[in-house]
Amino acid sequence: MAKKKKGARQKIGLMCSICKTQNYVTQKNRITTTEILQLNKYCNTCRKTTKHVERKKLH
């Protein structure tokens, strides 16, 4: 089995700032982007576009 390489990219979850549900999973480069990621995305629970904030690292 091949070893997983440890690169600069890490998986993160995006959480809705209003209803606090995690809706999206994405990747970010931890070396070039050190601040917390904030994106405007559609939330199915709220049924509107809201600010989604980086939640935590996923494995």
Secondary structure, 3 states (H helix, E strand, C coil): CCCCCCCCEEEEEEEECCCCCEEEEEEEECCCCCCCCEEEEEECCCCEEEEEEEEEEEC
